[in-house]
Amino acid sequence: MTKWKRTLKKNAVPLLFISLSAFAFLYSGASGPVVVSDVVSRFARNAILVLSLIFPVLAGMGLNFGIAIGAMAGQIALFFVMLAGITGTNGLLAAALLCVPLAVVFGWLSSLVLNRTKGQEMITSMLLAFFASGVYQFFFLYLLGGVIPVNNPDFLMGSGIGVRSNLDMTGMQYALDDLLKTDVFTCLLATAAGFGVWLVYQAVKHKKQPLYLALLFALDAALLALGVLGKFGGLWPQYRVMVQIPVATLLVVALVGFVIRYFFSTRMGQRMRAVGNDTTASSAVGIDVNRVRTQAMILSTLVAALGQIVYLQNIGTIAVYSAHENVGMFSAAALLVGGASVSGATVPQALLGTLLFHLLFNILPIAGQKLFGSPEIGEYFRVFIAYGIIAVTLSLYAWKITAKRNATREKKRN
């Protein structure tokens, strides 16, 4: 198999979704600026949640559907910050600090169960999330107001017991998004400049393959040309006006991605990779497998909690009893769309998957309206894609494991 064929096979899923997105966009007749603006917003608010899945995947625990537990930690932190009357970026920072101990404890408790169900972590994490959701709802429905006094009746139901189902994040909506925003073409110019510097560094320091670098330099030149034509050439004025990039939020996403990538080059990260590759060999060389898996769950839960805070500041409303419910499912689907698998994932795959997944989420209802006269068809289709991706990936993973075991048994017999 040639190198190009291997590359195509490795990136088959992202290429499929790029093609599907292009087809849906062309036949939807959707407004380009509106689609781009919405996809940028969706990407910025969901990316950190998807990145949180990388830790358990590389630790050999598969897709952590239990990141919903981390999302609950973020929501609890936001509730108490709002109750204290802290708003704006100070409120977000306070919530981020408050969610850390909660997420650490929740991640540790989750690991106690997952370390006893090795090989069944994905289904166990899903059931854990359902169980935790019940405890979480009991806390908000009865304990707050019923047992734990709440000094602000505006947060409670009419009976004075239990928190209202929807809470307005007054003063905190867009607190991060609006911290630094710019038009899309200025953002393209800045991105092209930064990307160009990085490419020069790669070419001089690491001496990457010439063809690979040439393709990246061509991409950088295209970004630069788009930025110049839009910013100074007067082209595409509707994009310049309508598409505002939340630079502060994207910088936070980039920082989280960089930290995760750096983490896996550290000793702890390398141990996590080793455990993910082979628990028996890792244990034989003195690595405490359960401890490493616990660290992976704590980090995943913590990043998910921070991601949920970023998500909710963009939404502007906390659906107290349901905001966390689909976090694990949609984040896992987005990760898989980027070309990741149950046993391997990277930061670029997580970011690409988030972009493609939410691009389809945006345009499929419009395409359904155009092609079938019913937006509900597109709505059902995008939900079908989310669950279908996970089902197919898990089936292929199970098939691969079974085939590997059969091959090992056959080898031993011979």
C-alpha positions in Angstrom: 0.0 0.0 0.0 1.4 3.3 -1.0 1.9 6.2 1.4 -1.0 8.2 -0.2 -3.3 5.3 0.1 -2.4 4.8 3.8 -3.0 8.5 4.4 -6.4 8.3 2.7 -7.4 5.2 4.6 -6.3 6.8 7.9 -8.3 10.0 7.2 -11.3 8.3 5.6 -13.8 9.5 8.2 -12.8 13.2 8.2 -12.7 13.2 4.4 -16.2 11.6 4.3 -17.6 14.3 6.6 -15.9 17.1 4.6 -17.6 15.7 1.5 -20.9 15.3 3.2 -20.7 18.9 4.6 -19.8 20.3 1.2 -22.8 18.5 -0.4 -25.2 19.6 2.3 -24.0 23.2 2.1 -24.3 23.3 -1.7 -27.8 21.9 -1.8 -29.1 23.7 1.3 -28.8 27.2 -0.2 -27.8 28.4 3.3 -26.3 31.9 3.8 -22.5 31.5 4.0 -21.9 34.3 6.6 -24.7 32.9 8.8 -23.3 29.4 8.6 -19.7 30.4 9.3 -20.8 32.6 12.2 -22.8 29.9 13.8 -20.1 27.2 13.3 -17.4 29.4 14.8 -19.6 30.0 17.9 -20.4 26.2 18.2 -16.7 25.3 17.7 -15.5 27.8 20.4 -18.0 26.6 23.0 -17.7 22.9 22.4 -14.0 22.3 21.7 -12.8 22.0 25.3 -15.4 19.4 26.1 -14.2 17.3 23.2 -10.5 17.8 24.2 -11.4 16.4 27.6 -11.9 12.9 26.1 -8.3 12.5 25.0 -7.0 11.6 28.5 -9.0 8.4 29.0 -8.7 7.4 25.3 -4.9 7.4 25.5 -5.0 5.7 28.9 -6.7 2.8 27.3 -10.1 3.5 28.9 -11.9 4.3 25.7 -14.5 7.1 25.3 -15.4 8.6 28.6 -19.2 9.2 28.4 -18.8 10.2 32.1 -17.6 13.7 31.1 -21.2 14.6 31.9 -20.1 14.3 35.5 -17.5 17.0 34.9 -20.2 19.1 33.3 -22.3 18.8 36.4 -19.3 20.0 38.5 -19.1 23.1 36.2 -22.8 23.7 36.6 -22.7 23.4 40.4 -19.8 25.9 40.5 -21.6 28.3 38.3 -24.8 28.1 40.4 -23.0 29.0 43.6 -21.0 31.8 41.9 -24.3 33.3 40.6 -25.8 32.9 44.0 -22.9 34.9 45.5 -23.7 37.6 42.9 -20.3 37.5 41.1 -20.6 38.4 37.5 -18.5 39.0 34.3 -15.1 37.5 33.9 -14.6 37.5 37.7 -17.6 35.2 37.9 -16.2 32.8 35.3 -12.8 32.8 37.0 -14.5 32.1 40.4 -16.5 29.3 38.8 -13.4 27.8 37.2 -11.6 27.8 40.6 -14.6 26.4 42.5 -15.1 23.6 40.0 -11.5 22.3 40.4 -12.0 20.5 43.8 -15.4 19.3 42.7 -14.1 17.9 39.5 -11.1 16.3 41.2 -13.4 14.5 43.7 -15.9 13.5 41.1 -13.1 12.1 38.8 -11.6 10.2 41.7 -14.9 8.7 42.7 -15.5 7.7 39.0 -12.1 6.0 38.8 -12.9 3.9 41.9 -15.6 2.2 39.8 -13.8 2.2 36.5 -10.7 0.6 37.9 -12.9 -2.3 39.0 -14.5 -2.7 35.6 -11.4 -2.9 33.3 -12.4 -3.7 29.7 -16.0 -2.3 30.2 -15.1 1.4 30.9 -17.3 2.9 28.2 -20.6 1.4 29.2 -19.7 1.8 32.9 -18.9 5.5 32.4 -22.2 5.9 30.6 -24.1 4.3 33.5 -22.1 6.3 36.0 -23.2 9.5 34.3 -26.9 8.4 34.6 -26.5 7.6 38.3 -24.6 10.8 39.0 -27.3 12.7 37.1 -29.9 11.3 39.5 -27.9 12.4 42.6 -27.3 15.8 41.0 -31.0 16.3 40.3 -31.9 15.3 43.9 -29.4 17.9 45.2 -31.0 20.6 43.1 -34.6 19.5 43.4 -34.8 18.9 47.1 -31.6 19.6 49.1 -31.3 23.2 47.9 -34.0 25.1 49.6 -35.3 22.0 51.4 -32.2 21.2 53.6 -29.6 23.7 52.5 -30.9 27.3 52.8 -30.7 29.5 49.7 -30.8 33.2 50.5 -32.1 34.3 47.1 -35.7 33.2 46.4 -35.4 34.2 42.7 -33.3 31.0 42.2 -35.9 28.7 43.8 -39.3 27.3 42.6 -42.5 28.8 43.9 -42.6 26.3 46.8 -39.3 27.5 48.1 -37.8 24.0 47.6 -35.7 23.1 44.6 -33.9 25.3 42.0 -35.8 26.6 39.0 -35.2 24.6 35.8 -33.7 27.6 33.9 -31.4 30.2 35.3 -30.3 33.3 33.5 -26.6 33.9 33.5 -27.1 37.6 33.8 -23.8 39.4 33.7 -21.9 36.3 32.6 -23.2 35.6 29.2 -20.4 36.2 26.6 -18.1 37.3 29.4 -15.3 35.3 27.8 -16.5 35.6 24.2 -16.7 39.4 24.3 -13.4 39.9 26.1 -11.7 40.0 22.7 -13.4 39.8 19.3 -12.5 40.7 15.8 -13.7 40.3 12.3 -13.0 37.1 10.4 -10.4 38.6 8.0 -8.3 40.1 10.7 -8.3 36.7 12.4 -7.2 35.0 9.2 -4.3 37.4 8.8 -3.2 36.8 12.4 -3.6 33.1 12.0 -1.6 33.1 8.7 1.2 35.1 10.3 1.5 32.8 13.3 1.2 29.6 11.2 3.9 31.0 8.8 6.3 31.5 11.7 5.6 28.0 13.0 6.2 26.5 9.5 9.5 28.3 9.2 10.6 27.0 12.6 9.6 23.5 11.5 11.5 23.8 8.2 14.7 25.1 9.9 14.7 23.1 13.1 13.0 19.8 12.4 13.5 19.5 8.6 10.1 18.0 7.8 9.5 16.3 4.4 9.6 18.9 1.6 6.3 17.9 0.1 4.5 18.0 3.4 5.9 21.5 4.1 5.1 22.7 0.6 1.4 21.8 1.1 1.3 23.6 4.5 3.0 26.7 3.0 0.4 26.6 0.2 -2.4 26.5 2.8 -0.8 29.3 4.7 -0.6 31.4 1.5 -4.2 30.7 0.8 -5.2 31.9 4.3 -3.1 35.0 3.9 -4.6 35.8 0.5 -8.2 35.4 1.8 -7.4 37.7 4.7 -5.8 40.4 2.5 -8.6 40.3 -0.1 -11.3 40.5 2.5 -9.6 43.0 4.8 -8.1 45.4 2.3 -9.6 44.4 -1.1 -13.2 45.1 -0.1 -14.4 41.6 -1.1 -17.1 39.7 0.9 -18.2 42.6 3.0 -21.0 40.6 4.5 -18.5 38.2 6.1 -16.6 41.1 7.6 -19.7 42.5 9.2 -21.5 39.3 10.2 -18.7 36.9 11.2 -17.1 38.0 14.5 -14.5 35.7 15.9 -14.4 35.2 19.7 -10.6 35.4 19.9 -10.4 35.2 23.7 -12.4 31.9 23.7 -10.4 30.4 20.9 -7.1 31.4 22.7 -8.4 29.5 25.7 -9.2 26.5 23.5 -5.7 26.7 22.0 -4.1 26.9 25.4 -6.0 23.8 26.6 -5.0 22.0 23.5 -1.3 23.0 23.9 -1.3 22.0 27.6 -2.8 18.6 26.7 -0.3 18.0 23.9 2.6 19.1 26.2 1.3 16.9 29.0 1.7 13.7 26.9 5.4 14.5 26.4 5.9 14.6 30.2 6.8 11.6 32.4 3.2 11.3 33.6 1.8 11.6 30.1 4.2 8.9 28.8 3.1 6.6 31.6 -0.5 7.2 30.6 0.3 6.3 27.0 2.2 3.2 28.2 -0.8 2.0 30.2 -3.0 2.6 27.3 -0.8 0.5 25.0 -0.3 -2.4 27.3 -1.4 -2.6 31.0 0.4 -5.9 31.6 3.8 -4.6 30.3 3.3 -1.3 32.2 2.6 -3.1 35.4 5.6 -5.3 34.9 8.0 -2.3 34.7 6.6 -0.8 37.9 3.9 1.5 36.7 0.9 1.7 39.1 -1.8 1.1 36.4 -4.8 2.0 38.7 -3.1 5.3 39.8 -2.5 6.3 36.2 -6.0 5.5 35.2 -7.3 7.6 38.2 -5.1 10.5 37.0 -6.7 10.2 33.5 -10.2 10.3 34.9 -9.5 13.2 37.2 -7.9 15.3 34.3 -10.8 14.4 31.9 -13.4 15.4 34.5 -11.6 18.6 35.3 -11.2 19.7 31.7 -14.9 18.8 31.0 -16.0 21.0 34.0 -14.0 23.9 32.6 -15.4 23.2 29.1 -19.0 23.3 30.4 -18.4 26.7 32.0 -17.1 28.0 28.6 -20.1 26.4 26.9 -22.7 27.9 29.2 -21.3 31.4 29.1 -21.9 31.3 25.4 -25.4 29.9 25.8 -26.3 32.5 28.5 -28.8 30.2 30.3 -28.3 27.2 32.5 -30.9 24.4 31.9 -30.2 23.2 35.4 -31.6 19.6 35.0 -30.7 18.9 31.4 -27.7 21.0 30.2 -25.2 18.1 30.9 -27.3 15.2 29.5 -25.9 14.9 25.9 -22.4 16.2 26.6 -20.7 12.8 26.6 -22.5 11.5 23.5 -22.0 14.5 21.2 -18.4 15.1 22.3 -17.6 11.5 21.6 -19.2 11.7 18.2 -17.3 14.9 17.4 -14.0 13.3 18.4 -14.6 10.2 16.2 -15.6 12.5 13.2 -12.1 14.0 13.4 -10.5 10.6 12.7 -9.9 9.5 16.3 -10.7 6.0 17.5 -11.5 4.3 20.8 -7.8 3.6 21.4 -6.1 6.7 19.9 -6.8 10.4 19.7 -4.9 13.6 19.2 -5.6 17.3 19.8 -5.8 18.1 16.0 -8.3 15.3 15.5 -10.4 16.6 18.4 -10.5 20.1 17.0 -11.1 19.0 13.4 -13.9 16.7 14.6 -15.6 19.5 16.6 -15.5 21.7 13.5 -16.9 19.1 11.1 -19.5 17.8 13.5 -21.0 21.2 14.3 -20.8 22.2 10.6 -23.1 19.3 9.8 -25.3 20.1 12.8 -25.8 23.6 11.4 -26.6 22.9 7.8 -28.4 19.5 7.8 -31.8 20.9 8.9 -31.5 23.5 6.2 -30.6 20.9 3.6 -33.5 18.7 4.8 -35.9 21.7 4.3 -34.5 22.3 0.8 -34.4 18.7 -0.4 -37.4 17.1 1.3 -39.5 20.1 2.3 -39.1 19.3 6.0 -36.4 20.5 8.4 -37.3 17.7 10.8 -35.7 15.2 8.4 -32.4 17.0 8.7 -32.8 17.3 12.5 -33.4 13.5 12.8 -30.5 12.8 10.4 -28.0 14.8 12.4 -29.0 13.0 15.6 -28.8 9.7 13.6 -25.2 10.7 12.6 -24.2 11.3 16.2 -25.4 7.9 17.4 -24.4 6.1 14.2 -20.8 7.2 14.4 -20.4 5.9 17.9 -22.2 2.6 17.1 -20.1 1.9 14.0 -16.9 2.9 15.8 -17.6 0.7 18.8 -18.6 -2.2 16.5 -15.4 -1.9 14.5 -13.4 -1.7 17.7 -15.0 -4.8 19.1 -14.4 -6.6 15.8 -10.7 -5.6 15.8 -10.2 -6.8 19.4 -12.0 -10.1 18.6 -9.9 -10.6 15.5 -6.7 -9.8 17.4 -7.6 -12.4 20.1 -8.4 -15.0 17.5 -5.1 -14.4 15.7 -3.2 -14.7 19.1 -5.0 -18.0 19.9 -4.3 -19.4 16.4 -0.6 -18.4 16.7 -0.3 -20.2 20.1 -1.9 -23.3 18.6 0.6 -23.4 15.8 
